[in-house]
Amino acid sequence: MERQKLRFIFPWFSVVFILFLSGFVLSFLACRQQAEKPQIKETGGVRQVINPARPLKGTIQVEAEKTFELNPYKVPDFNLKYFWVLMDSQQIILYDPNEPAAEIFSKDGAYLGSFIRVGQGPGEFPSYTGFFQLDFEGDEIWGVGNMKVARFDRRGQLLGEFKIPDLPAYFLRPDCYLTDLTVMENNRRVKKLLLKKIDQNGTAATVELLSGPELGMIRWSDRAGGFYESYGTDDIIWSINKAEARIAVAVKSDYQLKIFDQDGLKVMEIEVPAERVSISREDKAKLIQALVGKRKGSEEEIKKMLPVYPDKLMIMLNLTYLPGGQMGVFRITAPHRWQLDVFDREGTYLYALVFPDRFLEKWSSMDFLESGFSLINTEGEYPVYEEYVIKNCPEIFPQLKK
């Protein structure tokens, strides 16, 4: 009789214990899920988002397929030795930033003609100014360099020019541009990122977004007769979102993004805890060797630069706004490897995109499209412009939902 009572009690005890354990596990998972969400607070009108180290929606191994290729060297009149790309939904423009010249193509690759040439006249720019670039401004194409802006229509016909007081200049709006400078302050070279707004008289009002004599991990180093900077000293990175008049700014070695509006007011700060990647002395020597080249005295220079170059790689390579308004960060994850961290408009770290190995050396020429990305492929005899569709990221590239 006593045994029967015990057998009767035991199943109920098991059920209660299992329910208790299930509740504990669910609570633990809920707490863990809650802990993985970002911490958000507002201070003085600035939204501060502190993200966890891992993306909220996980890591995606990108599946990419080439959908378009433009080899401009098949065009008889194309003679650019080197080119950058400016493109939108209407046109693809290839241009040489060193010997200013530009060639216009339709989106399906048809050659439409050329504009801009080297010179000092209207719509012309001198060679090797170091800061010549093209950009779309509404229905116009703007050529910026040599402290002036030349305005062209979509066929490359000159509409007019105006002077600006800076070199370089990257326009957020027709009356507002960014310029990054190196200036001397208190006998030190200081990197600055400035936002300048032009009034009707052509006077530029200045807002300083970021500056510092020793930004990031690599510092200016003095030597007799001047200064030198080791590999990667140019530590400020930034990206412009013209559609929403936003500027994202960061220092490569500190995973904190600062978002400014068109008036230079900070509206958001985004943080992610990220570790720097260790690098061996041998890899450091290879990087510096690639920088200084093989010439007389280079071995001695490398010995001097080795202790200056950090033992850990900088965290970020570059910033980029994606077509949907999300922020992308090219982040180093290992020597010679990177991933693209994606943040939504609210600053939440959503995804980490890992690209196939064949794209790892091409990050500097990548530009993101509605359905994927474009790049300049330099593996062949001549550089080729290519476009790829990303097949497995529909939330980031919404055209793929069709």
C-alpha positions in Angstrom: 0.0 0.0 0.0 2.8 2.4 0.9 4.6 1.5 -2.4 1.5 2.3 -4.4 1.2 5.8 -2.7 4.9 6.5 -3.5 4.4 5.5 -7.1 1.3 7.8 -7.3 3.2 10.8 -5.8 6.4 10.4 -7.9 4.8 11.2 -11.3 3.3 14.4 -10.0 6.6 15.4 -8.4 8.3 14.8 -11.8 5.7 16.9 -13.7 6.2 19.8 -11.2 10.0 19.5 -11.4 9.9 19.5 -15.2 7.6 22.5 -15.3 9.9 24.3 -12.9 13.0 23.4 -15.0 11.2 24.5 -18.2 10.2 27.8 -16.7 13.8 28.4 -15.5 15.2 27.6 -18.9 12.7 29.9 -20.7 13.5 32.6 -18.2 17.2 32.2 -18.8 16.8 32.3 -22.5 14.5 35.3 -22.3 17.1 37.1 -20.1 19.8 36.1 -22.6 17.8 37.4 -25.5 17.1 40.6 -23.7 20.8 41.0 -22.8 21.6 40.7 -26.5 19.5 43.7 -27.4 21.2 47.1 -27.5 21.1 49.6 -24.6 19.5 52.8 -25.6 19.4 56.2 -23.9 19.0 59.8 -24.9 21.2 62.6 -23.6 20.8 66.2 -24.7 19.0 65.2 -27.9 21.6 62.6 -28.9 20.5 59.0 -29.2 23.2 56.7 -27.7 23.1 53.0 -28.7 25.4 50.5 -27.1 25.2 47.3 -29.0 26.3 43.8 -27.9 29.4 42.3 -29.6 27.3 40.0 -31.8 24.7 41.1 -34.3 21.1 40.8 -33.3 20.0 38.7 -36.3 23.2 36.8 -36.9 26.0 36.3 -39.5 25.2 35.8 -43.2 27.6 34.1 -45.6 27.0 36.3 -48.7 25.9 34.5 -51.9 26.8 36.8 -54.8 26.2 36.4 -58.5 27.6 38.6 -61.3 24.8 40.2 -63.3 26.7 42.9 -65.4 30.1 43.6 -66.7 31.5 46.7 -68.5 34.9 46.5 -70.1 35.4 50.1 -71.3 38.6 49.3 -73.2 36.5 47.7 -75.9 35.3 51.2 -76.7 37.7 52.7 -79.3 37.6 56.2 -77.9 38.2 55.1 -74.3 41.8 55.9 -73.2 41.8 56.3 -69.4 44.7 54.5 -67.8 42.9 54.3 -64.5 39.4 55.1 -63.4 37.0 55.6 -60.5 33.2 55.0 -60.9 30.2 57.3 -60.4 26.9 55.7 -61.1 23.2 56.0 -60.3 19.9 54.6 -61.8 20.5 56.5 -65.1 24.3 56.4 -65.9 27.7 54.9 -65.3 30.5 57.5 -65.4 34.1 56.4 -65.4 36.7 59.1 -64.6 40.4 59.5 -64.0 41.0 61.5 -60.7 44.7 62.2 -61.7 44.3 63.3 -65.3 40.8 64.7 -65.1 38.7 63.2 -67.9 35.3 61.4 -67.8 33.5 58.9 -70.0 29.7 58.4 -69.9 27.9 55.1 -70.3 24.2 54.1 -70.1 23.2 51.6 -67.5 23.3 48.8 -70.1 26.9 49.7 -71.0 26.3 51.8 -74.2 29.0 54.5 -74.7 27.5 58.0 -74.7 30.5 60.3 -74.9 33.1 62.1 -72.9 33.5 65.4 -71.0 36.0 67.2 -68.8 39.7 67.6 -69.8 43.0 68.8 -68.4 43.5 72.5 -68.5 42.9 75.8 -66.8 39.8 77.0 -68.7 36.1 76.7 -67.9 35.2 73.1 -67.0 38.8 72.1 -67.0 41.1 70.9 -64.2 44.9 70.6 -63.8 46.6 67.3 -63.6 47.4 65.5 -60.3 45.7 68.0 -58.0 45.2 64.9 -55.8 41.6 65.8 -54.9 39.5 65.7 -58.1 36.2 63.8 -58.0 32.8 63.7 -59.6 29.4 63.6 -57.9 25.8 63.8 -58.8 23.9 66.8 -57.5 20.2 66.3 -58.5 20.1 66.3 -62.3 23.6 67.7 -62.6 27.1 66.2 -62.5 29.6 68.2 -60.4 33.3 68.1 -61.0 35.2 69.3 -57.8 38.9 70.1 -57.6 41.5 72.9 -57.6 39.2 74.9 -55.3 36.4 75.2 -57.8 33.2 73.3 -58.8 32.2 72.9 -62.4 28.5 72.0 -63.1 27.6 69.8 -66.0 24.3 68.5 -67.3 23.8 64.7 -67.8 25.2 64.9 -71.4 28.4 66.5 -70.1 27.6 70.1 -71.2 29.1 72.8 -68.9 26.4 74.8 -67.1 28.7 77.0 -65.0 31.4 77.2 -62.3 31.9 78.6 -58.8 34.9 78.9 -56.5 35.3 77.3 -53.0 38.0 78.0 -50.4 38.9 74.4 -49.8 40.7 71.4 -51.3 39.2 68.7 -51.1 35.4 69.2 -50.8 32.7 66.5 -50.7 29.2 68.0 -51.1 26.3 67.0 -48.8 24.0 69.6 -50.3 24.7 72.3 -52.9 25.5 74.8 -50.1 27.2 72.4 -47.7 30.3 70.2 -48.0 32.9 68.2 -46.0 36.6 68.8 -46.1 39.3 66.8 -44.3 42.6 68.7 -43.6 46.0 68.4 -42.0 47.0 71.6 -40.3 49.7 72.7 -38.0 48.7 73.6 -34.4 51.2 74.2 -31.7 54.0 72.7 -33.8 52.0 69.5 -34.3 50.2 68.2 -37.4 46.5 67.8 -36.6 43.9 65.9 -38.7 40.5 67.7 -38.9 37.2 66.9 -40.4 35.2 70.1 -41.1 31.6 70.7 -42.3 31.3 74.0 -44.2 28.2 75.8 -45.2 28.3 78.5 -48.0 26.1 81.6 -47.8 24.9 83.8 -50.7 28.2 85.8 -50.5 30.3 82.7 -50.9 31.5 82.8 -47.2 31.9 79.4 -45.6 30.8 78.9 -42.0 32.7 76.0 -40.3 31.7 73.3 -37.9 34.4 71.0 -36.6 33.2 67.4 -36.5 36.4 65.6 -35.5 40.0 66.5 -34.8 42.9 65.6 -32.7 46.7 65.5 -32.8 46.9 61.8 -31.9 43.8 60.2 -33.2 43.5 56.4 -32.9 46.4 54.0 -32.3 49.0 55.3 -34.7 50.6 58.6 -33.7 52.6 61.3 -35.5 56.3 60.7 -35.0 58.9 63.4 -35.1 62.3 63.1 -36.8 65.0 65.6 -37.7 63.9 68.0 -40.4 60.2 67.1 -40.4 57.5 64.5 -39.8 56.7 61.1 -41.1 53.6 59.0 -40.7 53.6 55.2 -40.7 51.1 53.0 -42.5 47.5 53.9 -41.7 48.0 57.1 -39.8 45.1 58.7 -41.7 42.7 57.5 -39.0 39.5 59.4 -39.6 36.8 57.7 -41.8 33.4 59.0 -42.8 30.5 58.5 -45.1 27.7 60.8 -46.4 24.0 59.9 -46.8 22.8 62.6 -49.2 19.2 61.4 -49.3 18.8 61.9 -45.5 21.5 64.6 -45.1 23.4 62.5 -42.6 27.2 62.2 -42.0 28.7 59.2 -40.2 32.2 59.8 -38.7 34.5 57.4 -36.8 38.1 56.8 -35.9 39.3 53.5 -37.3 40.7 52.2 -34.0 37.6 53.0 -31.9 34.3 51.3 -32.7 32.2 54.3 -32.0 30.2 55.9 -34.8 29.1 59.5 -34.6 26.1 60.6 -36.8 25.7 64.3 -37.6 22.9 66.2 -39.4 23.3 68.7 -42.2 23.9 71.5 -39.6 26.8 69.6 -37.9 24.7 68.7 -34.9 25.4 65.2 -33.4 22.2 63.2 -33.4 23.4 59.7 -32.6 26.3 57.7 -31.2 26.6 53.9 -31.9 29.0 51.7 -30.0 30.1 48.0 -30.4 32.6 46.2 -28.1 35.2 45.0 -30.6 38.7 43.6 -30.1 41.6 44.6 -32.2 43.3 41.9 -34.3 46.9 40.9 -33.3 49.5 41.1 -36.1 52.9 39.4 -36.1 56.2 41.3 -36.6 56.6 39.5 -39.9 53.2 40.7 -41.2 54.1 44.2 -40.0 57.3 44.2 -41.9 55.4 43.0 -45.1 52.9 45.8 -44.8 55.5 48.5 -44.3 57.6 47.0 -47.1 54.6 47.4 -49.4 54.3 51.0 -48.3 57.9 52.2 -48.6 58.8 50.0 -51.6 62.2 48.5 -52.4 64.7 51.3 -52.7 68.0 52.3 -51.2 67.7 52.7 -47.5 64.3 51.1 -47.2 65.5 48.4 -44.8 66.7 51.0 -42.4 63.4 52.9 -42.6 61.4 49.7 -42.0 63.4 49.1 -38.8 62.5 52.6 -37.6 58.8 52.2 -38.4 58.3 48.7 -36.9 58.1 50.0 -33.3 55.7 52.8 -34.4 53.3 50.5 -36.2 50.9 48.9 -33.7 51.0 45.2 -32.7 47.2 45.1 -33.4 45.4 46.0 -36.5 42.9 48.9 -36.5 39.3 47.8 -36.2 37.7 49.5 -39.2 38.6 49.9 -42.8 35.8 52.1 -44.0 32.2 53.3 -43.5 29.4 53.2 -46.2 25.7 54.0 -46.3 23.6 51.3 -47.9 20.8 52.1 -50.4 18.1 51.5 -47.7 19.7 54.0 -45.3 21.5 51.4 -43.2 25.0 51.9 -42.1 27.7 49.5 -43.1 31.2 49.1 -41.4 34.0 47.3 -43.1 35.6 45.7 -40.0 38.8 43.7 -39.8 38.3 40.3 -38.3 41.7 38.7 -39.0 44.8 39.6 -40.9 43.7 40.0 -44.6 40.0 39.4 -43.7 37.0 41.6 -43.0 33.3 41.5 -42.7 30.5 44.1 -43.2 28.7 45.0 -40.0 25.2 46.4 -40.8 23.2 48.8 -38.6 19.6 49.9 -39.1 18.5 53.5 -39.0 18.1 53.4 -35.3 21.6 52.2 -34.7 21.0 48.6 -33.9 23.7 46.1 -35.0 21.6 43.7 -37.1 23.9 41.6 -39.3 27.5 40.7 -40.0 27.9 40.0 -43.8 30.9 37.7 -44.6 31.9 37.9 -48.3 33.5 35.1 -50.4 37.3 35.2 -50.5 37.4 36.5 -54.1 36.1 39.8 -52.9 38.3 40.4 -49.9 41.0 42.4 -51.8 38.3 44.5 -53.6 36.7 46.3 -50.6 38.1 49.8 -51.5 36.2 49.8 -54.9 32.9 48.3 -53.6 29.8 50.4 -53.9 26.4 49.1 -52.8 23.3 49.0 -55.0 19.6 48.3 -54.4 20.1 44.6 -55.1 23.8 44.1 -54.3 27.1 45.8 -55.1 29.5 46.9 -57.8 33.3 46.9 -57.9 36.3 47.4 -60.1 37.9 44.1 -61.0 41.7 44.5 -61.6 42.6 40.9 -61.9 42.9 40.9 -65.7 45.0 42.9 -68.2 42.6 45.9 -67.9 40.3 47.0 -65.0 36.6 46.0 -65.6 33.5 47.4 -63.9 31.2 44.6 -62.5 27.8 44.5 -60.7 26.7 41.6 -58.5 23.3 40.7 -57.0 23.3 39.4 -53.3 20.9 36.5 -53.3 20.4 35.8 -49.6 19.9 39.2 -47.8 16.4 40.3 -48.7 16.0 42.5 -45.6 19.0 44.6 -46.5 18.5 44.5 -50.3 14.7 44.7 -50.6 14.5 44.4 -54.4 15.2 40.7 -53.9 11.7 40.2 -52.3 10.1 40.4 -55.7 
